[in-house]
Amino acid sequence: MPTITVSSVIDAPVEKVWARIRDFNGLPSWHPRMVKSEIEEGRPADEIGCVRKFQIASGATIREKLIAFSDAEHSVSYSILETPQPISNHRATLSLRRVTDGNRTYAEWTAIFDAPPEEADKVAEGMGANVFQGGFDALKAHFAEKA
C-alpha cells in the first residue's frame, strides 16, 4: 500500500489558507489542475458523505467522497470513488497547522491507496508532484501575490 506525504510552508496565516481551501467543491478556485467541480445530489460541501465530481485539465473525471471535515482542526479527508488511475482503497487528508514563526501555515497532504505493484510508484509520484505539490505551489503563489 503506497503512502504519500507532501508538506509545505505557506506564507499566510492558517485562517486565510483554510478559508481558501475549505470548500470541498472549490478545487477549481485554487488548484490549477482542476477545471470544474460539482457536489452530487445538491448536498452541502461540508457534509460528511457528500460526493464531489470534478474534471481535471486532461479532461478526466474523478469522484471523491468527503469522509472527515474539521474547521477546528483545519483538516479535510476524502476517498477516491472513481478515477482513471489504477487505484483502490484510497484515503487522503489535507491538514493545516499554524506556524507561529512569521504567522505562516504548515500544510500537509497525505494519501494511502492500493495499486498494482507495477503501477504504484508511478501513480504515487504523479499524485505527490502534480496534485499535492502542485496545489501547494498554487497556494504559495496566490498568497505571495496578496502580500
Rosetta blueprint (number, residue, H / E / L):
1 M L
2 P L
3 T E
4 I E
5 T E
6 V E
7 S E
8 S E
9 V E
10 I E
11 D L
12 A L
13 P L
14 V H
15 E H
16 K H
17 V H
18 W H
19 A H
20 R H
21 I H
22 R L
23 D L
24 F L
25 N L
26 G L
27 L H
28 P H
29 S H
30 W H
31 H L
32 P L
33 R L
34 M E
35 V E
36 K E
37 S E
38 E E
39 I E
40 E H
41 E H
42 G H
43 R L
44 P L
45 A L
46 D L
47 E L
48 I L
49 G L
50 C L
51 V E
52 R E
53 K E
54 F E
55 Q E
56 I E
57 A L
58 S L
59 G L
60 A L
61 T E
62 I E
63 R E
64 E E
65 K E
66 L E
67 I E
68 A E
69 F E
70 S E
71 D L
72 A L
73 E L
74 H L
75 S E
76 V E
77 S E
78 Y E
79 S E
80 I E
81 L E
82 E E
83 T L
84 P L
85 Q L
86 P L
87 I L
88 S E
89 N E
90 H E
91 R E
92 A E
93 T E
94 L E
95 S E
96 L E
97 R E
98 R E
99 V E
100 T L
101 D L
102 G L
103 N L
104 R E
105 T E
106 Y E
107 A E
108 E E
109 W E
110 T E
111 A E
112 I E
113 F E
114 D E
115 A L
116 P L
117 P H
118 E H
119 E H
120 A H
121 D H
122 K H
123 V H
124 A H
125 E H
126 G H
127 M H
128 G H
129 A H
130 N H
131 V H
132 F H
133 Q H
134 G H
135 G H
136 F H
137 D H
138 A H
139 L H
140 K H
141 A H
142 H H
143 F H
144 A H
145 E H
146 K H
147 A L
